[in-house]
Amino acid sequence: MKLVKLAAAAFALTTALAAHSQIGVYGMYSATQYTGIPCLSIPGPCSSAGNKVSPSGASGGLFYDFKTFGPIRLGVDARGGVAHANKSAASSGGGDNITHSSYVLAGLRGTVKTPISAIKPYLQISAGWNRSNVTELNPALYDNYLQYEAFGGVDVHIFPLLDLRPIELGIGNMNRFGTGTSATTSVGVRSIGAGVIFHLPTP
C-alpha cells in the first residue's frame, strides 16, 4: 500500500512539473567557424585559408524551461560537443581531424510564443570552456578558452514527444586562459546547426 501511495505521489509530482515546465534533451550536428587565426606556417600558405577554419561535429544538451513572462518562456540550457576539421588555419599541414575543438557551455534561454503554437523561436546566451588547437602550429598542442556565444534558432513541434530544430545560428568569441605557445588569445566563433529534441509531453 505504501508503495502504491509513493508511486501515486511521484506520478502527481511529475504531472505537476510537466504542467508548469518543459524539460527536453537534444542532439545536433553543427559547423563552427573560428576566425582571426594568424597563419604561423613558414612558408605558407596554411591549409585553411583566410585566417579561419570550420570544423564540424555532433553535440548534445538539455534544457529546462520553468518560468513564463508574458509571451516569453524563460529557462536554462546546458550543452557539450566536439568538432573536427581536416585543415588548419595556423598550419600548412592537413590530415584526418587535424583541427579539434571540445566544449561545454551553459546559459539562459528564452522561448517566444507565436500565433502558430507549433513554431517556437528561441534565443539564448551561453558561456563555458573550450579546449582546442585552432591557433597552434603544432596540432598536438591544445589551449583552454573561455567561450561565450549567443544562439538563436527555431524548434518545430512534430509529435507529443518530438520537435525538430531545422536551424540554429550562433555568434560569439573565445578568450584563452592559462599558458599557450601561440600569441593569439582571442578567436571569433560562428556556428550553424540542426537537430532533434525529445521532451515531456507539451502542456
C-alpha positions as CSV (number, residue, x, y, z in Angstrom):
1,M,0.0,0.0,0.0
2,K,2.8,2.4,0.9
3,L,4.5,1.6,-2.5
4,V,1.2,2.4,-4.3
5,K,0.9,5.7,-2.5
6,L,4.5,6.6,-3.2
7,A,4.1,5.8,-6.9
8,A,0.9,7.9,-7.0
9,A,2.7,10.8,-5.3
10,A,5.6,10.6,-7.7
11,F,3.2,10.5,-10.7
12,A,1.4,13.5,-9.4
13,L,4.6,15.4,-8.9
14,T,5.8,14.6,-12.4
15,T,2.5,15.7,-13.8
16,A,2.6,18.9,-11.9
17,L,6.2,19.6,-13.1
18,A,5.2,18.9,-16.7
19,A,2.2,21.3,-16.4
20,H,4.4,24.1,-15.3
21,S,7.7,23.5,-17.0
22,Q,9.3,21.9,-20.1
23,I,12.2,19.6,-19.9
24,G,14.0,18.3,-23.0
25,V,17.1,16.7,-24.4
26,Y,18.5,17.3,-27.8
27,G,21.1,16.1,-30.3
28,M,22.6,18.3,-33.0
29,Y,25.1,18.4,-35.9
30,S,26.9,21.8,-36.2
31,A,29.5,23.5,-38.2
32,T,31.6,26.1,-36.3
33,Q,33.8,28.7,-38.0
34,Y,36.7,30.0,-35.9
35,T,38.1,33.3,-37.2
36,G,41.0,35.7,-36.6
37,I,43.7,33.0,-36.6
38,P,47.1,34.1,-37.9
39,C,48.8,31.6,-40.3
40,L,52.0,30.6,-38.5
41,S,53.4,28.3,-41.2
42,I,56.6,29.4,-42.8
43,P,56.5,29.2,-45.8
44,G,52.7,29.4,-46.0
45,P,50.0,29.3,-47.0
46,C,48.0,27.5,-44.4
47,S,45.8,24.6,-45.4
48,S,42.7,26.5,-44.4
49,A,42.8,30.0,-46.0
50,G,41.5,33.3,-44.8
51,N,42.7,33.1,-41.2
52,K,39.7,30.8,-40.4
53,V,38.8,27.2,-40.1
54,S,35.4,25.5,-40.0
55,P,35.3,22.2,-38.0
56,S,32.0,20.3,-37.7
57,G,30.7,17.6,-35.4
58,A,28.0,16.4,-33.0
59,S,26.7,18.0,-29.9
60,G,24.0,17.3,-27.3
61,G,22.4,19.0,-24.4
62,L,19.3,19.6,-22.2
63,F,17.1,22.4,-21.3
64,Y,14.6,23.3,-18.6
65,D,12.0,26.0,-19.2
66,F,10.5,27.0,-15.9
67,K,9.0,30.5,-15.9
68,T,6.7,32.5,-18.1
69,F,6.8,36.3,-18.5
70,G,4.1,37.3,-21.0
71,P,4.9,35.7,-24.3
72,I,8.4,34.6,-23.2
73,R,9.2,31.3,-21.5
74,L,12.4,31.5,-19.6
75,G,14.7,28.6,-19.0
76,V,18.3,27.3,-18.7
77,D,20.3,25.2,-21.2
78,A,23.5,23.1,-20.9
79,R,25.3,21.5,-23.9
80,G,28.6,20.0,-24.9
81,G,30.1,18.8,-28.2
82,V,33.1,18.1,-30.3
83,A,34.2,19.3,-33.8
84,H,36.9,18.3,-36.2
85,A,38.4,19.6,-39.5
86,N,40.9,18.2,-41.9
87,K,42.6,21.6,-42.4
88,S,44.3,24.1,-40.2
89,A,44.2,27.9,-40.2
90,A,47.6,28.0,-38.3
91,S,49.5,25.3,-40.2
92,S,50.1,24.3,-43.8
93,G,49.6,20.7,-42.7
94,G,46.4,18.8,-43.2
95,G,45.0,15.3,-42.3
96,D,42.3,13.4,-40.5
97,N,40.9,15.6,-37.7
98,I,44.0,17.8,-37.5
99,T,41.9,20.6,-36.0
100,H,39.9,19.8,-32.9
101,S,37.5,21.5,-30.5
102,S,35.7,20.2,-27.4
103,Y,33.4,22.4,-25.5
104,V,30.9,22.6,-22.6
105,L,28.5,25.6,-22.3
106,A,25.6,26.6,-20.1
107,G,23.3,29.6,-20.0
108,L,19.9,31.2,-20.1
109,R,17.3,30.8,-22.9
110,G,14.0,32.4,-23.7
111,T,11.4,30.8,-26.0
112,V,8.9,33.2,-27.6
113,K,5.2,32.2,-28.1
114,T,4.0,32.7,-31.6
115,P,0.5,32.7,-33.2
116,I,1.4,29.2,-34.6
117,S,1.9,27.2,-31.5
118,A,4.0,24.5,-33.2
119,I,6.7,27.0,-34.1
120,K,8.9,28.0,-31.1
121,P,11.7,30.5,-31.8
122,Y,14.3,30.9,-29.0
123,L,17.3,33.0,-28.0
124,Q,20.0,32.1,-25.5
125,I,23.3,33.3,-24.1
126,S,25.8,30.7,-23.0
127,A,29.3,30.6,-21.6
128,G,31.8,27.8,-20.7
129,W,35.0,26.1,-21.5
130,N,36.6,25.1,-24.8
131,R,39.7,23.0,-25.3
132,S,41.1,23.4,-28.8
133,N,44.2,23.5,-31.0
134,V,42.8,26.0,-33.6
135,T,45.6,28.6,-33.1
136,E,48.5,26.2,-32.7
137,L,51.1,25.5,-35.4
138,N,51.7,22.1,-33.7
139,P,48.3,20.3,-33.7
140,A,49.4,18.2,-30.7
141,L,49.3,21.4,-28.6
142,Y,45.9,22.4,-27.0
143,D,44.8,25.6,-25.4
144,N,42.0,26.3,-22.9
145,Y,39.5,29.0,-23.7
146,L,36.6,30.8,-22.1
147,Q,33.9,30.6,-24.7
148,Y,30.8,32.8,-24.8
149,E,28.2,32.6,-27.5
150,A,24.7,33.9,-28.3
151,F,22.4,31.4,-30.1
152,G,19.1,31.9,-32.0
153,G,17.0,29.2,-33.6
154,V,13.6,27.7,-34.0
155,D,12.0,24.5,-32.8
156,V,9.1,22.9,-34.7
157,H,6.7,20.7,-32.8
158,I,6.1,17.4,-34.7
159,F,4.8,14.8,-32.2
160,P,3.9,15.0,-28.5
161,L,7.5,13.9,-27.5
162,L,9.5,15.2,-30.5
163,D,10.5,18.5,-32.0
164,L,12.7,19.3,-34.9
165,R,15.3,22.1,-34.8
166,P,15.8,22.9,-38.5
167,I,18.3,25.7,-37.8
168,E,20.3,27.3,-35.0
169,L,22.8,30.2,-35.5
170,G,25.4,31.3,-33.1
171,I,27.9,34.1,-32.8
172,G,30.5,34.7,-30.0
173,N,34.1,34.6,-29.0
174,M,36.8,32.6,-27.3
175,N,39.4,34.0,-24.9
176,R,42.4,31.9,-24.0
177,F,43.3,31.5,-20.3
178,G,46.5,29.9,-18.9
179,T,49.6,29.3,-21.0
180,G,49.9,28.8,-24.7
181,T,52.6,28.8,-27.4
182,S,50.6,30.8,-29.8
183,A,50.4,34.6,-29.5
184,T,46.7,34.5,-30.4
185,T,44.5,34.9,-27.3
186,S,41.1,35.8,-28.9
187,V,39.2,33.8,-31.5
188,G,35.9,34.6,-33.1
189,V,33.2,32.0,-33.2
190,R,30.2,31.5,-35.6
191,S,28.1,28.4,-35.8
192,I,25.2,26.9,-37.7
193,G,23.4,23.6,-36.8
194,A,20.3,21.5,-36.8
195,G,18.9,18.7,-34.7
196,V,16.1,16.8,-32.9
197,I,14.6,17.3,-29.4
198,F,12.9,14.8,-27.2
199,H,10.8,16.3,-24.3
200,L,8.0,15.7,-21.9
201,P,4.5,16.0,-23.5
202,T,3.8,19.6,-24.2
203,P,1.3,21.1,-21.7
